[in-house]
Amino acid sequence: MATKWKKLLVVTLVIALLTAPMASVYASDADNRIPLRAMVNELGGEIEWIASERTIEFKISTGTYTYNIDTDLLTRQGISWPKPIDLSIENGVTYVDFDFIQSILGLSGSIVEGTFASNSVDTTESQNLSPEWQELREKLKTYLVFEQWHQNFDGQVLVAVGDDILVHQAYGKSNLLTGLNATNEDTYSIGSITKQMTAYAIMKLESEGLLSFEDTIGKHLEDAPYGDEVTIHQLLTHTSGLPEYTDALFAGEPLADYDAIVAYVRSKPLNFKPGEEWMYCNSGYYLLGHIVTSLTGQSLDDYLEANVFEPLEMDMTGWAFKEDVPQMTTLGSVQGEVEQTLIYDGILLSVAEGAGAVISTAEDMYVWQKSLYGNTLLDDESLALMVGIVENTSVNPNYGYGVMNMETPYGVEFGHGGNTLGYTASSTYLPVLDTHIIILSNRGYVNLNGIKNNIYTLLMGGEVSLEVTETVDLPLEALEKFVGDYEIPEVLKIKMFVQDGKLMLQGEGQPAVDLTPTSSVNFENKTYGIAIQYDDEINPTSFTLFQSGLSFEAIRQVAE
């Protein structure tokens, strides 16, 4: 169980996107700007000048906005943009620029020779939704704008109930180096969600009589490490005990290919006797991909393209790296660091294969989920096995074949998360509500669980807080009292240190996270969903870590 929690901490629609460009014929002669009124009219929106309040109010597909020309304050349905806007006003005309249109209004497109061309349309606006669904949709979009504006969320979100898509929207930046804004066409690494697709490939081969789940892996891979002891079923359920090959990558020992990975795994002892314990294991899914190759003569990439992506018309889904060239259109980051993250993600994703090599969009993942959970790909018996609601292992009943099942306040949820260093992904389905929630982000270690749970709360008629936590300033000497080594017993070692005037938290084998003080003993990082509370501000001996609805006590270690 300790290992399971450690892993949690470590790794914590069919919509037509392209339309004929809509170009505004109005533009400022002074520079590359567009009159706000002309742009709103061109987009089919509404705009009004409220003289008594010296406020412009306008409504477009991404929401209802108000802008006060005296305070430079922009709000979207009560949510304030966190800094002054300073729009330019000339001769009574308010002009907006490219960054305002894309970053703040959330519209994808470009300004070319003084005209704005929109290359994406939020077609969820045109759905024939009931007034209740329309109201819910607005609440969801308001909340997600809050996440972008105040929690620095970047990525794509798709929320669908049955065939009704309530949200399909991109937020923030797709590339922090260039400042390029995110669109619904961007591709993201989905990390370990890939395991669902690898498991499906194995299950399809089993249905064709090419293998048995109880086969030892050595039957299909002659050079497989521990090939006579480990079964395919154990690889699928993370009960193999195989050493983790990604440990070498994070230890600075790049493993360039299959031979190197197999040799590394073979050189390490088993973590436990196969079948007796549960430990999340990328090595198992890497080997499963090569079993597909040994039986079909196709790489896993080609097999999935021919048997999943092409038949389902998942045109934006594929492999993260081809001949060492990244294929995703986004750049991942950790704490805003992009260039170094790209290097490490390149090392990881180029050898992830069946464990985590797929890139996709929220729309394509919705197609995948509807096909998987709608029995288009598997019959009822096979699907039950995959999602783990039949007894397939006595070790961890919450993990099937590449899919987790988790109890929530709203019923059993199926899905999986995905992490690389610079990307975080979540793809879940709640059968009782027939609800799909897909969130893809090009920020590493983001608290997507928290966003997902807030979406559920809104779907169930609840409310979520849109208030920004007040922060305080603490002097350097106050921060230094918290510096030291801490440990969540049998789970995780944590180092607290001060860097550039900020308190930093770093779990063993994880990137450092900066913390913002909210009181003399409370700190948080909203982006990663982390909050901590110390027991004392003068002589702290422990702190409580809150993350993903869980809490852990970390004890300060005394030097011997």
N, C-alpha and C positions, 0 to 999 in steps of 0.2 A: 504493500500500500504506500509506503514511503516513496518508493521509486515512482509510482504512478503520480503522486502529487508533485514530485520533483519535475517530472516531464511536463506537467501542466504549467508549472512556473517557468520552466525553460522555454517552452514553445508558445507559454501564453500568448411568350411574348413574342411573340412574333411581332416585331416592330420594324418598319422600314426606316432606317436611319438616314439614308441619303435621299434628298429630294432636290428638285431643281432649285438653285440658289435664289433667295429672295434678296434683292438689292434695293437699298434706299437711294433715291435720286437726289436726296438733299445732302449737302455737305458744306462744311465751313471752307471758305477759300483760304483761311489763315493757316490751317494745318490739317492733319489727318484726324478730323473729328466729325461728329454727326450731331445735328440737333436732336435732343432727347425726344421732343414731341413727334418729330418726323419718324424717328426709329420706332417709337411705340405704335404709331398709326400704321406703319408698314407691317408690323408684326401682328396687327389685328387687335391690339390692346386698347386700353382706355387711359386718358391722362387728364388731370384737372389741376388748375392753379387755385389754391385756397388763399385769397388775399389777406383775410383777417389773421391767418396764422403764418403768412409768408412761407407757405409750404406747397411743394409740388407732390401730388399723389398720382401714381400710375400703376396700372395692372397689366402684366403680361403673363405668359405661360408659367414662368418660374415663381410668380407670387405677386402680392400687392405691396408696393413700396411707398414710403413717404420720405421726402428730402426737404429739410429746412434750410433755406439759403442763408440765414443769419448764423446758425450754429454749425453748418456743414455736417449735420447729423443725418445719417440714412438709417431707416428702420425697415424691417420686413415683418409685417404682422406682429409688431411689438418687440422684435429682436433688433438690437442696435449693432450696426457695423462697428467693430472695435476701435476704429480710428477715424479722424476727420476725412471727408471725401474731397472737398475743395473743387467742386465742378466749376468750369469756366462759364461765365454769363456775359454775353456781349449784346448790347442793344436789345435787352429783354429776352434774348434767346439763350437757353441752357444747352451747352454742348457736352457730349460724353465721348470718351475715347475707348480704344480697344481694350485696355486693361479693365476699365469699369464694366464694359459690356460682358466680358468673359469671366473675370475673376469674381465680380460682385453680383452681377445679374444672372450668371450661370448660363449664358448663351454661347454656344459654340459657333465660330465663324471667323471672319477676317474683315479688315478694312483694306480695300484695294482702291487706290485712286479716289479716295473720298467717299466710297460707298461701302456699306456693310453687307456682306454676303453670309447668310446663315446656312451652315451645311448640316445641321441636325434639327429635328423637330420632335418635341415631346408629344408623341401621338397619344399618350395616356390622357391628355386633355380632351380628346375628341371621343373618348369612350362613353357609351350611353350608361353612365353610372347613376344610381339612385341618389337623391339628395343626401342621404345618410353616408353613402360611400364617398360622395364628393367632399363632405365635411371631414371625414376621416382622412381622405387623401391630403387635404390641406394641412391637417395637423401633422401628418407624417412629413410632408415636405418642409413645414416650418421647423420641426424638430431637427431635420437633417441639415438645414441651412445653419441652425445653431451649432451643430457639430462642426461644420466647415468654418464658420466665422469665428467661433470661440474656442474650439478644441483642436483646430488645425487639422481637420480630417481631409484627406485627399483620396479619391477613388470613385468607384461605382457602387450604386445601391439599386437592387431590384426587389420589390415586394409585390407578390401576387397572391391573391386569394382565388383559388380555382382558376378560371380563365381571365379574371379581372386583374389587370396589372395596375396597381395603385401608384407605384413609383418606379420609374426607370430613369435614373439621373446620374450624371457625373458631377463631381465636386472637386474643387481645388486644382492642384497642378499635376500634370502628368510627368513633368520634368523640372526638377528644382534647379538644374543648371541653366536651362534656357528660359525658364518661366512659362513654358508652354502650358496652356490650360487643358484640363482633362475633358474628354468627350466620351460618349457611349461606345465609340469604336475602338478605344484604346484597349490593348491587351496587357494582362497582368500575369505574373507567375501565380499559380494557384497552389504551389507547394504540394503538401501531402494529400490534398483532395484528389490528386492523381491516383492515389491508391485505390479509389473506387473503380477507376477505369481499368487499372491493372487486374484487380480482382474480377471484374466482369469478363475480361479476356480469358482468364483462367477458367471461370465458370462456363463460358461458352465452349471452350475446348473439352471440358468435362462432359458437357451435354452431347458433344459429338463423339464421345467414346475414346478420345485421344489420351486421357489421363484419368486417374482417380485421386480424390482429395487425400486418400490414405497412402498414396505412393510416396516412397522416400524420394527426396529430391535428386539423389544420386542416380535414380532410374532414368532421369531425363537430362541431367547435367553430370557428365562423367567426372568432371573435376570439381564438383560442388564441395565446399567445406562441410565436413560432418555429414556427407551425403547419405551414409547408411543409417544415421540416427534421427534425422529430421524429416518430417513429412510436409507435403504441400499444405495440408490443413494447418499445421503449426506455423508455417510462414504466413499464411493468410490471417491468422488470429493473434500474431505476435507472441506465440508461446514456444518459439523454437529455442530460445536461449542463445542464439548466435550473437557474437560480438558485433558492435555497432561500427560500421566502416566510416561513418561521418565523424567519429571521434578523432580519426587520423587527420581529417581535413581541418577540424578546428584546432588541432594541436600543431598545425603547420606542416603536416606531412601530406602534400597533395598526392592523390591516387589517380593516375591519368587514365586508366582503362580497366576493362573487365579482369584481365590477368592480375593486375596490381591489387585490385579490390579483393579478389578471391584469395590471393596469397596473404593479404593482410588479415582477413577474417580467419583463415586457416591457422595463422600464427598465434592467435589468441585463444585462450581457453573458453569453453562455454560458460555463460553466466549462470546457468542452472541446467538440470536435466530436462531435455525437451518434453514439453507437455505438462510440467509440474508447476510452472509459474508464468506470470504475464509480465512482459517488458516490451514497451514500444520499440520497434526495430526496423530501421530503414533497410538494413542488409537483406532482410527477408523479402521485401518487395522489389528490391533491385534484382535478386535472384529469380523471383517470379517472372519478371520481364524477360529474362534470358531463357527461362523454360518455354515461354511463348515462342521465342526465336528458334529454339531447338526442335519444336514440334511443327512449326509452320514454315521455317526458312525465311521468315520476315522479321525485321527488327520490330520491337514493340511499337515504335513510332509509326512505321508503315502499316502494321496490323491494325492499330487503332484508327488510323486514317481511313483504311479500307472498310472496316467493320463498324465503326462508330461515327467518326466525324463526318465523313462524306455522306453516308446514308441519312444521318440526322440533319444534314445541311448546317453543321457547326463550322461555318467557313472561316471563322476567326480563331479557331482552336488548333493548337499544334504543339510542336516541341520548342522548348525555350532556346536551345542553341543548335545551330546547324553549322558544322565545320568551324566551331569556335566563334561564330558570329551570333550575337544575341538577336532573337526574333521579336521580343516584346517591344511594344511601341512606347513603353514607359520606362522611367529609371527609378529604381528603388532607393530608399534612404533609411538610415538609422540616425535619429537625432539631427536630421538635416544634412548629414554627411552623405554625399552621393558618389563621388569618384572612388573612394576606397571601398564603399559598399558594392559598387559594380564589379570591382575586382574579386571580392570574396563571393558574391553571388555567382559570378562566372565560374569560379572554381567549383562551387557546390552544384550548380544546375547542369554543368556540362557532364557530370557523372551521376546525376540523380536518377535518370531513366524511370523505371517503374515506381520508384519511391517518391518522385516529385518533380518531373521534368515538364509537365504540361503548362501551357499558357492559354488564357481564354478571356472572354468577356462575360459580363453578368448575363447578357442575353443568351449567349451560347450555353452557359451553365444552367439557365432556366430550361432550355430545350433538353439538356441532358437529364435534369432532375425530373421533368414531366415524363420523359420516356422511361426512366428507371423506375420511379415510384408508381407510374401509371400502367405497369406491366407490359409495356411495348417491347422491352428487352428481355425480361425474365418472366417465367410463370410464377404463380403465387408461392409455391413451395420453395423455389430457388430464391425469390426475393426475401422470404422470411429468413432463409439461411444467411443471406448477404447482410441483412440489417440486424441479425443477431437476436431475433425474437423466438428462435427455436434453440434448443440446448445444443450448442456446437462446441462449447468448452466450459468446463467447470471452474476455470480460473478467473475469467473476466466476462461475465454475461453481458456487459455493456458494449462489447466489441464483436461484431460479426466478421464479415469478409470485406474489409475496406470501408465499413460504415459503423459509426457509433450510434447506440440508442441511449438516450438520456431522459430520465424523468424530469419534467418541468411542472410548474404550477398549472399548466394548460394541457398537459397530456404528454405522451411519449414523443420525443423529437428524434428524427433520424438526420445524420449528417456527418460532417468532418470539417476540421479546420486545416489551414495550411500556413506554414511559415518558411521563408528563407530569411537571410539576414535583413534584406530590404523590402520584403513583401509580407503582407498578412492577408489571409483570405478565410471566409466563412461561408459555407453552403449548407443550408438546413431545410428540412421539410417537416411540418407539423401536421400529421394526418387528420387529427380531430378537427382542425380548422381549415384543412386543405390549403395550407399556406406555405409558400416558398419565400425564403429570405436569403438573398445572395449579396455578400459585401466583399468587394475586392479593393485592396489598398496598396499603394506603393510606398508605404511606411512600415518599417519593421516593428514587430512586437506591439502593434496597436490593439487597444481593448475593443475588438469587434464584438466580443460577447456582451459587453455593456450596451453597445448600440443595438444589437439584436434584441436583447431583453427589453430595452426601452420601446422598440418597435412593437414587440408583443404586447407590452402594457397599453400602448395606444390602440392597438387592434382590439383589445379586450375592453375598451371604453375607459381605461384609466388615464391618468395625467402624469407627465414627466416634468421635472424641473428644468426651466430654461433660464435659471439665474446663474450668473457668473460668480464663482466663489471669490470672496474678498481675500486679497493677499496682504501680507505684512512684510516689513523690512526688518531683518535681523542682522545685527553687526557680526563681523567675522568671528569675534571671540565667542559669541553665542553659538554659531555654527560649529566651531571647533570642538565644543563639548560633546557633540554627537559622533565625532570621528572614532572609528574603531572597527574591530572584526566582530561580527555577530553570526549566530547560527540558529536556524530553525532545526531543532534536533532531528537527525536522521533524514532530513529533507534537503536543506540547502544552506551553504555558507554564503554570507553576504559581507561585503566590505563597504563601509561608509567613509567618504573622504570629501575634502573641500577642493574645488577646482574653479578658478576664475570667479571666486566669490559666491559659488553655489554649492549646496550640499548635494553630493552625488551618491547614488546607490548602485552597486554592481554585484549581481549574483554570480556565483562561480560559473565560468564558461559563458557569460553573457555580456553584452555591451553595457556600458555605464549609462545611467538614466539620471538626468538632473531633476531636482525636487524643488518645488516652490513652497515657501512657508505660508501657512494660513493662520498660524498662531505660534506661540512660543514653543509648542511641542508637536504641532501637526504640520505635515508636509504632504504634497501631492504632485503627481504628474498626470494631468488629465488625458494627454494623448495616449498613454499606455495604461490608463485605468488603475493607477497605483496610488494608494494613500497609506501613510504611516502615522502612527501616534506613539510618541515616546512616553515612558512612565514618569520622567522627571526632566526638567529643563536644566538643572544645575549638575546633577550627578546621575545621568541616565544609565540604567542597567539592562534595559530591554526596550523593544518597540513592537507594536502590533502592525503587521502588514495586511492590508486589505486589497484584494484583487479578485475580479471575476466572481464576486459574491462569496468569496472565501476569506477567512482570516487565519493568520498564523502568528505565533509569538516567536520573535527572534531574540535570543539571549546574547548579551555582550560577553565576549570571551576575554578572560583575564590572562594576561601574559604570565607564563610560568618563570 
